[in-house]
Amino acid sequence: MMLLRDLSVGGSKTRLLDRANLLFVPIFNVDGHERFSAFTRINQRGPREAGWRTTARNLNLNRDYTKLDAPETRLLVGALTTWPVDLYYDLHVTDDTDHQYDMTYGHNWPTAWSPAIAAWLENTLLPATDADLREQGHIPGRHVQLIDHEDPAKGLLPWFGGPRFSNGWGDARHLPTILVEAHSLKPFAQRVLANYVLLESTLRLLGEKGDGLRRAVREDQDRRTPELVLDWKTPVAPLRTVEVLGVEWRTSTSALSGGTRIEYTGAPRTWTAPKLDASVPAATARRPRAYWVPPAWSDVIERLTLQGLRVEPQTASRLVDVEMYRIREPRLAAQPFEGRVAVTARFEAERRSETFAPGSVRVPTDQPQSDLLMLLLEPAAPDSYFAWGFFHSVLQPTEYVESYVMEPMAERMLAADPALRGAFRKWQAEGVRNPAQKVRRAHEAFMQDLNPQLQWLYERTPYFDERALLYPIGRELP
């Protein structure tokens, strides 16, 4: 607000607008802003009164950039699609641990879905803003997390934002985005002034060197790697060490729990710590020519459109040769998160000739946001629509068979097909529920349970639903 004053009626910074434009969203979480009191975030030093972290539906908007469940996020994503800015700053206050930094930045580096953008941010923008912040008495740094919150000396994890977060979403869609985190334990006035310096410095730099950032954006938008990393993990051993401007701490035994208690003394302490970068691919997928989404999944189609992706609506039925995934061993999360119950699974690809009804959409990958599209529709991606629970209904078998119908049919099947009979006997001998089972009594109990025996055979009849556990999105291959 101070910067807006000085850019306009204050008059002292108006020349910054000669070479840069500013799109300002004053309040993103309106519901949380209006839940205003002195009793809000307990681990934050000022202001005296503040709003609440989540919306009236208890959603954290910085977990909603892919699923778009909140109207606020839909409107913001729409604004950034209508006015494609060169650089998006998402201004936050962080907690996690105590350190000397009063301003930290989060962007995906050194691994990123937008490597050219990430390199420009790391090598051009942040050195300039760091220098301006230091000149004004601030201590900038990179946003990280502790490996062990009770022992900071064990080292650091990077801040790698998946597409649910603003900076991960920007990285995936090739929109330069930085999650700005002022430190919650620094005084309120210090945090405000650090943000002022950062934004002023950035406007000046974009006026001078914005063309380089725009070239990086075009480079990342034009890149179509044959395979995309859907998720990253940290290596077992640290790849490097970094200097940490931290705060002295001591540990003691908690009088409440008997566990370890950490206490920060406030005294500055600088040390060298190992840093585990998220640099190992955890899941990958080949880039298809396009995705096919049936009309039954209108909520997914709507969100793809809201994300600014180009979709091709189909007015007639289309028979398409596609690759589809069979879902294996789905597991629902034990607790809901951000209004949804997440699901994980493993997937087996199979080729199919699939009829897509009128109202289906074809979503080509030959578009600037191809990487974001893959991260939304590849079910193995942690922030895919499958992982967020948009396809729970395909996990539920609906047809079944009564034993009095299936048992005589099973007898005829086994008598007529020696190969089927051999496979069935082998499956029985292994004990499908636990192939490593060595306890005789447990195996006997399994053999005496008729239901799994009949289910195994039912799944090999033409009556079984061949679409059971089939992920309904088709992949059109090159």
N, C-alpha and C positions, 0 to 999 in steps of 0.2 A: 504494500500500500504506500509506503514511503517512496519507493522507486516510481510508482505511477504518478504520485504527486509531483516529483521532480521532473518527470518526463512531460508533464502537462502544465498545470497551473503554477507549479513552483518555478519552472523555467530553467533550472540549473543543469538539466541533463537532456534537454530537447534535441540537441544535435545528434544524440545517439540514434534518433528515429530518422535521420537523413539517409541512413544506409541499412536500416533493419526495421522490421515490423514485429510487433509483440501481440500475440493472442493470449489473453489472460482469463483464466477461469477462477474467480475469487473463492468460490466455495463448491467443492465437488460433492461432499457428503452433507447435504443440507439437513437431513434428519439428525445426524450426529451433531452438527453444529448447534442445532436448537436444543439439544439435550445438554444444557449449559449449567455448570455448577462448580463449586470449589472441590467437589469429591468426584474426580474423574480418574485420570491416569496417575496412579500413586507413585510410580517410579519416573517422575518427570519433574524437573525443577522449574516451576513457573510455566505460564502466568498464573495468577491467583485463581482465576476461573477459566474453564475451557469446556469444549464440547466433548463428544463421545466418539470412540473409534469406529463404531459400526452404525449401519442405518437402522431405521425403525424395524426392519425385518431381520436385524442382527447379522447383516452381511458386511464383510470387510471388502470394500470396493477394490482394493489392490489384491484381490484374489479372483477377480471377476472378468478379466480382460478377454478370456477365451469363451467362457460359458455365457456371458452377457445376460445374467439373470436379473440384474438390477436396472431400472430405467435410467439411473444416473450414468452407468457405464455405457449403455446403448447410446445415450445422447452424446457423451464425450467421444466415443469411437466414431459416431456420425460426424461430429464437428471436425475431427482430425482427418476424416475422409473428404469432407467438403473443402476444408482449408488444409491441404497437405503441408504442414510446417516443415522447416529444415531441421529443427531440433526440438524435442519435447522434454521438458524438465518436469518431473513429478516430485513435488516438495513434501518431505516427511520429517518426522522426528523419530530417532531410533533409540533403543535402550540396549539390551543384551549384556554389555559389560562396561567397565569404566576404562577410559583411556584419555590421553591428552588431546586427541583430535576433537575439534568442535564442529567440523564439517567433513562428512565423508560422502563418497560417490559410489554408486553401484551400477556397473554395466558389465556385460559378459565379456571377459577378457582373461586369458589369451584365447580361449575357445569361444567361438561365436558363430551364429548363423549368418551374420553380416560382417565378415572379416575386414573388408575395406573400411566400413564405417567404424568398427571397433578400433582399428589402427589409427584412424583420424582422431577419434575421441581421446585415445590414450596418448598419442604422440604430438597432437597439435592443440586440442582444446584444454585438456586437464593440466598440462605444464603451465599454460598461460594463466588459467584461473588459480592454480596453486600459487603462482608467484604473486598475483594480485592479492590473494587472501593473506599470504604471509606478510606482505608489505603493510597490510592494515592490522597486523597483530594476531591473525587467526592461525590455526594449525589444521591444514587440510590433510586428508588421507583417503585411502580406498576402503570401501565398506567390506568388512570381513566378519566371520563368526569364529568363536572359539571351538576347538575340538573337544575340550573338556572344561565346562564352566566352573569346576572346582579347582582346576589347575591350569591357568593361562599359559604356563611355560611349555605345555605339550604342543602348542602350535595353533595354526589358524586354518580354517576352511575358507574358500573363496565365497563371495556372494555370486552364485550363479542363479539367475532368475529364469524360471520356466515361463512359458507364454501366459500363465495365469497372472503374472506380475506385469506391471507397466513396462519395465525395462526389458524383460524377456519377450513380451509381446512385440515391443518395438524392434528388438533384435530379429525376431522371426519374420516380421513384415517389412524389414529394411527401412524403418523409420528411426532415425537416430534418437535414442531415448536414454536418459540417465535418471536413476532413482537417487534423489538428493536426500541425504539423511543427516540433519543436524543432531548433535548428541544431547540426549534428554537431561543429562546431569550438568550440562553447562547452563549458566543463567539465561533466562529468556531473552534479555536484551542482547546478549552476545550472539545467540542463535539468529535473531532477527537481523542484526548487522552483518553477520556472515552471509546470509541469504542475499542481502542487498548487494554486497560486494560481488558475490558470485554472478548474479543476474546482470549487473552493470558490466562486469568483465566479459560476460558471454555475448551480450549485445554488441560490444565493441569489437570482439574478435570475429563474430559472424559478419559484421560489416566489412572487415578487412580480408577475411580468408574463407568466407562462406562458399565460394566457388569450389574449393577443394572438397568440402563436405558434400556438395551436390554431385560432384564427379564420383565420389565414393558410393553415394546412394545408387547412382545409375549402374555402377559396376556390380554392386550386390544384386540389384534388381534383375540384371541381365544374366547373372550366373545361374546355370541349371546343372548342378552336379548330378551324375547318374544315380548316386545314392546319397541319402540324407541321414545324418545322425539325429535320431529322435530324442535321445537322452544321453547324458554324460554321467560318469561316476568318477570318484577320486581314486588315484592309484594307491597301492598298499604303502609304498615308500614315498616320502616327500621328494619333489623334484627340485626344490630350491629353498633357500632360507631368506628371510626378509627382516629388516629392522623394524621394531615395534616401539612406537612412542606410547608406552603404557603408563600405568599407575601402580605403585607398590601395593602388594596385597599380603595378607597373612591368613592362615587357616587355623581353625581350632575345632574342638568337638562341640557340636550343638547341644545345648542344655535341653532343648525340646525333643530332639529325635535321637541323639547319640551319633548321628552321622557327621560328615565334614561340613563345616561352615566356612565360607569365604568372606573376608572383610577387606575392603579397599581403604587404604590410609589417606589417600589424596596426594601423597608425595610422588612426583614424577619418577618414572623408572624406564630406561631404554634398554632393550635387550634384543637379541637375535633369536628368531623362532622359525621352526619349519613351517612351510606353507604347502598344503595339499590342493593343487589346482584340479578342478574337474576337467580332466584331459583324456579320459579313457572312454571310448564309445560304449554305452550300455545297451543301446538298441538302435538298429538302422533299418532303412527300408529303401527299396529301389523306387525311383521316380516313375510313376505311370504316365501315360499320355493324358489321361483324364480320370476323374471319379464319376460314378453314376449313383445318384441318390434317388430312391423310389419316393413317390408322393406321400406315402404313409408317414414319412419322417419329415413332416412339414416344419417342425420346430428346428430341426437341423438346417433345412433349406433356408429358413428365415434368418438364422444366425450367420450362415455363410454370406447371405446378401448384406446383412448389417455390417459384416466385417469388410465390406467393399470388394468382395471377390466377384469376378465375372462368372455368372452361371448361364447355361443355355437351356431354357425350358423346352420340353418336348411336348408337342401337340398330338403326336400319334404314338402308338406302341412301337418299340424298337427291340429287336432281337440282337443282342450284343455278346460277343465273345469276351469274357472278362475273367479276372482272377478274383476270388473271394476267399475270406478267411473263415475257417471252422474254429469256433471257440472251444478251448479245452481247459478244464479245471478252473472255472471262474470262481473268484473269491471276493465276497463283499467285505468292505471295511467294517470293523466292529462298531465304529462310532460315525455319526454323520459329520460332515465338514462343509461349512459354507452352504448349508441348506441341501446338500446332496450326499448320497452314500456312494463312495467311490468303489470301483471294481478293478481287479487285476485278473489276468488270465494269460495263458499261452495260446498261440494261434498257429494253425496249419493251413497253408495256402492250397487252393484247389482251382482248377480251370473249369469254367462252366459256360454254357450258352444260356443267357439269362434274358427274359423278356421284361423290359421296363415299361410300365404303363404310362399313358398320357398323364402329364403333370410331373413326371420325373425330371430331374435336371442333370445335365452333363456339365461337369466343372473341369475345364481344361487346366492343365498345369503350366501351359505356356502363357503365363501372366506374371506380372511383377511380384505378386505375393504367393508364389508357388510354394515356398517353404512353409509359410503359415498354413496354407491349405493342407499340406501333408501332416503337419503337427496336429491339426484338428481332426482329420479323418483316418489317419493311421492308428488303429486301436491300441498298438503297443506304446504310443507316445503318452507320457504321464498326464498331459493336459488335453488329450483327445476328448471328443464328445463321448466316445465309448467309456473312457476312464472316469469321466464325470457322471456317468449314470444315465445318459440319454437313451441307452438301448437295453435297459434292464428287462424289458418284456420279452426279449428274444432268449433270455436265460431260463425261461420257465417252460418246461414241457407241458403241453395241454392235453394231448391224446394219450390214452393208456388202454390196456386190454385186461379183461377179466380172466382169472385163472381157468375158469371152467370152459372158456373159449380157447385160450392159448395152449393148454396142456395137450388136448388131442391133436391140435395143429402141430405142436412141437414134436410129438411122436411121429407124425407123418413126415415132417421135414427131415428128421434124423434118419428115418428108415430109407428115405429116397435119395439122400445126398451123403455119401461116405466122407467126402472132404469136410463138409459141415460137421458131421459127427466127430471126426478126428479133432477139428479145431475146438469143438465144444468140450470134449473130454480133456484136452490139454488145458483149456481155460479152467475147468473144474479142478484139475490136479494142482494148478498153481494157486488157486484161491484168489480170485480177482481183487478182492478187497485188500489183500496184503500178500503179494507174491512171495515175500520172504517169510511168511508165517510158518513156524516150525512146531507150534503147539498143536498136538493132535486134537485135543478137545475143541479148540477154536475152529479148526478146519472142519471137524464133524458138524459143528453148529452151522457153519456156512453151508455145508452140503445139504443139511436138513431144511434150510430156508429156501422155499420154493420160489419166492418172488424174484430174487436176482437171477436164478436160472432161467425163468420164463422171460424176464426182461431182456436178457442177452439174446435169446432166440427171437423175441418180438422185434428187436432192432434190426434183424436180418430178414424181415418180411417186407413185402411191398407196402404194407399198411403203415409202417413206421414213418413218421414225419421226416422226410429227407431234408427239410429246412430247419430241423431242430439245431439250436446252437450255431446257426449260420449268421455271421455278421452281414447285414443286408446291403452294405455299400460295395459296389463293384469297382474294380480297378481295370481300366482299359489299358492294355500293355502296348508298348511301341511295336 
